[in-house]
Each structure stands twice: as C-alpha cells, then as structure tokens.
Amino acid sequence: MKRPTAYALAFGLLCSSATLATVVYRWVDENGRTHVSDVVPEKYRGSAKPVNLGPYEVSAEDRKQAEERAARDKAAASIRKPGAGEKASQPASAASVPPNRRPSQGVTSTTDCATWRLLYQESLDCFGPYRTTRGSIKPEAFDNCTLVPSPDEKCGPLRD
C-alpha cells in the first residue's frame, strides 16, 4: 500500500511543477550589462543565477481589483461626443495648450502691410504653444493654425 501512495505523490509533484511559473535568470555580459530572461544564452549559462519572483506575483484578488480599477479609469477618461449645444471635451494633454487663434483671413497680393503684420503676429501666436524646446513645430499645429509668411520681404522690416 505504501508504494502506490508514494507513486501517486511523486506523480502529483511532477504535474504541479509543470504548472509553475517560468524560471527567470539574471546574468551580466562581457560589457557589464545586466540581463534578465527566461532564456539564457549558452555562453552565460554558467554565470546565470535564478531570480526569485515570489515577491512580484500578483494574487487573483489583486489582479481582479486592478482590472476593475483600470476599467473605471478608462471609462472616466473616455471622451464622450458632444450633444446639441455642448462643446467637445478636450483630452488632458490639450488642456495645457492655450486655445489657438487662427488668423481670420489669408494674405493676398492686395493685403496692406499693417493687416499683413497683424495676420503674421496672429499666426506666430497660434504656432507658439506647438513649438518644441529645440524650436521645431509639432505637426498638429498645422491642423489648428494658418501659416502666414513674414511681411518683411514685401513691406520691409518693422521700424520703431
């Protein structure tokens, strides 16, 4: 009777070990970079050490709570379409950008210098929030702003 019990116990242990999480190893390459993976290159198998992932495992209850919280956050962050008479809501990143003022009209060959300068300044003001620290302009600026060329070529530089 002892033998079948021992075999059953050994078989149960073998089956349960197959369902355990993958073993993860840590090693350092010849350049001093640390790697963590479940697959170790042949070259580093001698120096690779198993990593204890026990503290990082998530319980089923914690996972369920996190999924519920993510679903609530996603629902709260979704942008709903405006109804009649409502303004469209803006995502949080757009809140930091001031509202744009697209120049009210374009420049034509008959535009006088004072108007052209005004339109040019409006264009600069519109593109301003979309400038990066290196001076380039983000692509979405061209969806919201009208590019007005400098009036200096036709009208000359502005004099005080």
PAMI-83128 format. One record per atom (N, C-alpha, C, CB): x, y, z; residue in one letter. Coordinates in steps of 0.02 Angstrom, whole numbers, padded with zeros to 5 digits, always signed. Atoms other than C-alpha are relative to their C-alpha. Glycine has a CB too. Layout:
N
XYZA...
END
This chain:
160
+00040-00060+00000M+00000+00000+00000M+00043+00063+00000M-00046+00000+00060M-00042-00059-00004K+00144+00118+00032K+00026+00020-00069K+00058-00012+00048K-00028-00016+00066R+00211+00104-00145R-00048+00038-00044R+00020-00064-00034R+00046-00039+00043P+00055+00162-00240P-00009+00071+00026P-00068-00035-00004P+00007-00067-00028T+00039+00309-00120T+00062+00042-00018T-00009-00004+00076T-00061-00036+00017A+00220+00358-00150A+00002+00018-00074A+00062-00042+00018A+00002-00015+00072Y+00198+00344-00338Y-00050+00056-00015Y-00018-00064-00039Y+00051-00051+00010A+00040+00448-00331A+00025+00068+00022A-00065-00018+00038A-00027-00062-00025L+00127+00580-00227L+00054+00027-00047L+00030-00011+00070L-00053-00022+00047A+00278+00585-00345A-00031+00025-00064A+00048-00058-00014A+00034-00021+00062F+00162+00596-00496F-00033+00068+00010F-00052-00052-00023F+00032-00064-00015G+00065+00739-00413G+00050+00057+00003G-00037-00005+00065G-00052-00052-00003L+00226+00835-00378L+00026+00017-00069L+00057-00023+00045L-00024-00012+00068L+00285+00814-00557L-00051+00042-00039L+00014-00066-00037L+00052-00037+00036C+00118+00877-00626C-00004+00072+00026C-00068-00035+00008C+00006-00067-00027S+00113+01026-00508S+00060+00043-00019S-00007-00002+00076S-00058-00039+00019S+00291+01078-00552S-00003+00022-00072S+00063-00040+00012S+00007-00020+00070A+00243+01084-00736A-00042+00063-00007A-00030-00057-00041A+00043-00058+00004T+00114+01217-00698T+00030+00062+00033T-00067-00015+00032T-00032-00057-00032L+00234+01329-00601L+00021+00052-00052L+00061-00022+00041L-00022-00054+00044A+00286+01496-00674A+00069-00015-00028A+00000+00068+00037A-00064+00008+00032T+00435+01504-00790T+00055+00026+00046T+00002+00035-00068T-00058-00022-00040V+00604+01517-00704V+00035+00055-00039V+00048-00059+00015V-00033-00057+00031V+00689+01683-00740V+00071+00004+00028V-00039+00067+00013V-00071-00003-00019Y+00879+01704-00738Y+00028+00070-00010Y+00041-00051-00040Y-00035-00065+00004R+00994+01853-00714R+00073-00014-00013R-00011+00042+00065R-00071+00006+00013W+01169+01870-00786W+00028+00065-00027W+00014-00057-00050W-00035-00060+00022V+01297+02001-00833V+00044-00020-00059V+00042+00033+00057V-00040+00016+00059D+01376+02003-01007D+00069+00031+00005D-00036+00024-00064D-00070-00024-00001E+01555+02048-01054E+00005+00076+00000E+00038-00028-00058E+00001-00073+00000N+01505+02232-01073N-00024+00029+00066N-00043+00026-00057N+00023-00023-00065G+01442+02241-00895G-00075+00013+00004G+00036+00062+00019G+00073-00010+00000R+01258+02247-00944R-00035-00059+00033R-00026+00009-00073R+00038+00051-00035T+01137+02151-00834T-00060-00020-00043T-00023+00024+00071T+00056+00027+00039H+01010+02040-00923H-00044-00042+00045H+00024-00040-00061H+00047+00041-00036V+00854+01957-00853V-00046-00032-00053V-00041+00040+00054V+00040+00035+00050S+00765+01824-00956S-00013-00071+00022S+00035+00001-00069S+00012+00070-00013D+00691+01651-00953D+00043-00045-00046D-00074-00017-00010D-00045+00036+00045V+00812+01601-01093V+00070+00029+00008V-00025+00005-00074V-00068-00022-00012V+00998+01608-01056V+00043-00024-00059V+00028-00026+00068V-00045+00023+00053P+01124+01606-01199P+00051-00050+00027P+00037+00060-00032P-00046+00053-00020E+01242+01457-01194E+00062+00029+00034E+00021-00042-00061E-00061-00032-00024K+01389+01573-01161K-00004+00020+00075K+00016+00061-00042K+00009-00026-00069Y+01315+01635-00994Y-00034-00050+00047Y-00040+00064-00002Y+00035+00048-00043R+01234+01477-00926R+00036-00015+00065R-00012-00064-00038R-00038+00013-00061G+01373+01452-00801G-00005+00055+00051G+00072-00012-00017G+00002-00056-00046S+01357+01625-00726S-00071+00024+00015S+00040+00058-00028S+00069-00022-00011A+01166+01646-00736A-00026-00027+00066A-00045-00024-00058A+00030+00018-00065K+01075+01645-00569K-00076+00006-00005K+00028+00046+00057K+00073-00006+00001P+00889+01609-00546P-00023+00059+00043P-00033-00065+00025P+00029-00057-00035V+00784+01758-00490V-00063-00022+00036V-00015+00059-00049V+00059+00017-00038N+00655+01737-00352N-00055+00050-00017N+00015+00000+00076N+00055-00044+00020L+00493+01808-00424L-00058-00001+00049L-00024-00020-00069L+00053+00006-00049G+00389+01765-00272G-00028+00067+00023G+00024-00038+00059G+00027-00064-00024P+00376+01944-00206P-00038+00039-00054P+00056+00043+00026P+00031-00038+00054Y+00317+02003-00378Y-00064-00032-00027Y+00049+00009-00056Y+00060+00033+00024E+00175+01879-00403E-00062+00036+00026E-00001-00074+00022E+00061-00035-00017V+00001+01954-00403V-00054-00051+00015V-00022+00047-00058V+00053+00047-00018S-00141+01866-00314S-00060+00011-00047S-00021+00009+00074S+00058-00004+00044A-00303+01831-00408A-00045+00059+00021A-00040-00066+00002A+00042-00055-00025E-00395+01956-00296E+00029+00068-00021E-00006-00004+00076E-00032-00063+00020D-00267+02095-00329D-00007+00012-00074D+00074-00001+00020D+00007-00006+00073R-00274+02060-00516R-00071+00023-00018R+00017-00067-00035R+00070-00018+00014K-00465+02072-00515K-00013+00073+00018K-00047-00046+00040K+00009-00070-00020Q-00461+02237-00419Q+00035+00047-00048Q+00028+00010+00071Q-00036-00042+00048A-00331+02308-00538A-00037+00005-00066A+00071-00027-00012A+00037-00001+00063E-00434+02259-00690E-00063+00043+00006E-00019-00071-00022E+00060-00041-00011E-00591+02338-00615E+00019+00074+00003E-00034-00021+00067E-00022-00069-00005R-00495+02498-00573R+00020+00027-00069R+00060+00006+00048R-00019-00021+00068A-00423+02504-00750A-00061+00013-00043A+00046-00052-00033A+00061-00009+00038A-00596+02484-00824A-00035+00065+00020A-00048-00060+00009A+00031-00063-00024R-00664+02626-00714R+00039+00061-00026R-00003+00002+00077R-00041-00056+00023D-00517+02739-00759D-00008+00011-00075D+00074-00012+00016D+00007-00006+00072K-00536+02702-00944K-00068+00031-00017K+00007-00069-00033K+00066-00028+00012A-00722+02740-00938A-00002+00074+00018A-00053-00038+00040A-00001-00070-00021A-00690+02903-00844A+00041+00043-00048A+00029+00006+00070A-00044-00038+00044A-00554+02956-00967A-00025+00004-00071A+00068-00030+00000A+00024+00000+00069S-00651+02918-01124S-00034+00067-00015S-00049-00059-00013S+00028-00064+00021I-00705+03070-01220I-00068-00013-00031I+00047+00037-00050I+00066+00010+00029R-00890+03075-01250R-00013+00051-00054R-00054+00003+00055R+00016-00046+00055K-00961+03154-01406K-00049+00052+00025K-00029-00039-00061K+00045-00053-00025P-01045+03321-01375P-00069-00005-00031P+00030+00069-00015P+00068-00002+00025G-01232+03335-01391G-00015+00069-00028G-00050-00018+00056G+00019-00065+00028A-01329+03482-01460A+00015+00055+00050A-00075+00000-00019A-00014-00057-00042G-01265+03645-01390G+00057-00009+00049G-00060+00019+00036G-00056+00011-00045E-01118+03566-01297E+00066+00007-00037E-00004-00070+00033E-00067-00003+00029K-00933+03595-01326K+00032-00068+00007K+00043+00055+00035K-00037+00062-00005A-00819+03448-01361A+00050+00005+00057A+00036-00016-00068A-00049+00000-00054S-00714+03399-01212S+00069-00014-00030S-00017-00052+00055S-00068+00009+00024Q-00525+03403-01233Q+00037-00049+00044Q+00037+00067-00002Q-00041+00044-00041P-00401+03271-01177P+00044+00042+00047P+00042-00046-00043P-00040-00036-00050A-00292+03317-01027A+00061+00034-00030A+00021-00048+00055A-00060-00030+00028S-00139+03350-01135S-00016+00064-00038S+00034-00050-00047S+00018-00061+00037A-00234+03479-01238A-00017+00057+00047A-00059-00014-00046A+00018-00052-00048A-00283+03572-01080A+00059+00047+00013A-00024-00031+00065A-00058-00042-00013S-00105+03636-01061S+00015+00048-00058S+00060-00043+00014S-00012-00042+00058V-00107+03713-01236V-00055+00052-00002V+00001-00042-00066V+00052-00051+00002P-00197+03881-01241P-00040-00004-00065P+00031+00070+00008P+00040+00002+00061P-00338+03899-01366P+00034+00038-00056P-00071+00029+00012P-00034-00030+00057N-00274+03940-01539N-00042+00053-00033N+00020-00054-00050N+00034-00051+00040R-00317+04092-01640R+00029-00005-00070R+00010+00072+00030R-00020+00004+00069R-00306+04051-01822R-00011+00069-00031R-00040-00056-00039R+00013-00065+00032P-00282+04210-01925P-00066-00001-00037P+00058+00018-00048P+00068-00004+00027S-00453+04266-01981S-00002-00001-00076S-00035+00061+00025S-00002-00001+00074Q-00401+04287-02163Q+00070-00014-00024Q-00025+00069-00027Q-00065+00014+00029G-00260+04241-02279G+00030+00063-00031G-00005-00055-00051G-00034-00056+00032V-00133+04355-02359V-00006-00007-00075V+00075+00003+00022V+00005-00002+00073T-00163+04404-02539T+00047+00054-00026T-00073+00012-00023T-00044-00051+00030S-00070+04516-02660S-00025+00071+00015S+00004-00010-00076S+00027-00066-00015T-00185+04660-02611T+00000+00017+00075T-00071+00005-00027T+00000-00012-00073T-00160+04644-02422T+00050+00055+00017T+00018-00066+00038T-00045-00055-00020D-00089+04804-02348D+00047-00025+00055D-00041+00062+00023D-00053+00021-00047C+00066+04794-02236C-00025-00004+00072C+00058+00048-00004C+00025+00001-00069A-00025+04836-02073A-00041-00063+00013A-00042+00064+00015A+00041+00060-00008T-00151+04696-02099T+00043-00062-00003T-00054-00003-00055T-00044+00057+00007W-00015+04576-02155W+00039-00011+00065W+00049+00010-00059W-00037+00006-00063R+00086+04613-01997R-00045-00028+00055R+00029+00068+00020R+00048+00024-00050L-00069+04584-01890L-00013-00075-00010L-00067+00039-00005L+00011+00071+00014L-00104+04417-01976L+00062-00042+00016L-00020-00010-00074L-00062+00034-00015Y+00078+04368-01960Y+00008-00010+00075Y+00061+00039-00028Y-00005+00005-00073Q+00076+04404-01772Q-00050-00051+00027Q-00012+00068+00033Q+00050+00050-00020E-00086+04303-01753E+00025-00070-00015E-00067+00013-00035E-00027+00065+00019S-00001+04160-01844S+00055-00022+00049S+00028+00002-00072S-00052+00016-00049L+00151+04168-01729L-00030-00019+00068L+00048+00060+00008L+00032+00015-00064D+00038+04171-01576D-00034-00069-00001D-00052+00054+00016D+00033+00065+00006C-00057+04019-01640C+00051-00057+00002C-00040-00002-00066C-00050+00053+00003F+00100+03917-01676F+00042-00004+00064F+00046+00012-00060F-00042-00003-00060G+00186+03968-01513G-00006-00060+00046G-00015+00060+00038G+00006+00056-00046P+00115+03832-01399P+00023-00067-00029P-00071-00007+00023P-00020+00062+00033Y+00163+03699-01527Y+00075-00004-00013Y-00038-00008-00064Y-00072+00002+00010R+00348+03742-01529R+00033-00044+00052R+00030+00073+00002R-00037+00043-00047T+00468+03618-01451T+00058+00040+00028T+00025-00064-00036T-00056-00035-00031T+00618+03663-01345T+00056+00013-00050T+00027-00041+00058T-00052-00010+00051R+00728+03648-01500R-00023+00046-00056R+00021-00066-00028R+00024-00049+00049G+00621+03769-01600G-00041-00028-00057G+00057+00036-00027G+00041+00028+00054S+00534+03647-01715S-00074+00005+00019S+00020-00073-00015S+00072-00006-00011I+00345+03644-01733I-00032-00070-00004I-00033+00048-00052I+00034+00065+00000K+00236+03494-01689K-00049-00003-00059K-00038-00011+00068K+00043+00006+00060P+00136+03427-01838P-00073+00020+00011P+00002-00070-00024P+00070-00017-00011E-00035+03453-01756E-00013+00075-00003E-00022-00026+00068E+00009-00073+00005A-00004+03641-01761A-00029+00019-00067A+00067+00036+00010A+00024-00018+00067F-00039+03642-01947F-00073-00017-00010F+00042-00036-00052F+00072+00013+00002D-00213+03571-01913D-00039+00057+00031D-00017-00066+00036D+00034-00052-00038N-00254+03718-01799N+00019+00071-00019N+00013-00011+00073N-00025-00067+00014C-00154+03864-01866C+00011+00010-00075C+00066+00012+00038C-00014-00018+00069T-00132+03954-02031T+00069+00031-00003T-00054+00048-00029T-00067-00025+00007L+00045+03985-02086L-00002+00064-00043L+00047-00053-00032L-00003-00064+00035V+00068+04168-02135V+00073+00018-00008V-00040+00056+00038V-00071-00017+00010P+00235+04215-02215P+00015+00069+00029P+00018-00002-00074P-00022-00064-00027S+00335+04358-02144S-00011+00056-00050S+00074-00003+00020S+00011-00056+00046P+00287+04528-02217P+00063+00040-00014P-00053+00047+00030P-00061-00039+00007D+00467+04589-02207D+00025+00004-00072D+00054-00029+00043D-00026-00001+00068E+00509+04542-02387E-00036+00052-00042E-00008-00069-00031E+00039-00047+00040K+00368+04647-02462K-00001+00069+00033K-00071-00026-00010K+00012-00063-00036C+00345+04780-02327C+00064+00028+00031C-00052-00011+00053C-00060-00023-00033G+00522+04792-02259G-00005-00013+00075G+00012+00075-00013G+00001+00012-00071P+00572+04770-02077P-00041+00052+00037P+00070-00003+00029P+00040-00045-00041L+00462+04847-01944L+00045+00050+00035L-00042-00039+00051L-00041-00053-00031R+00531+05013-01884R-00037+00026+00062R+00014+00059-00050R+00030-00026-00062D+00502+05083-01710D-00018+00072-00007D+00046-00008+00058D
END
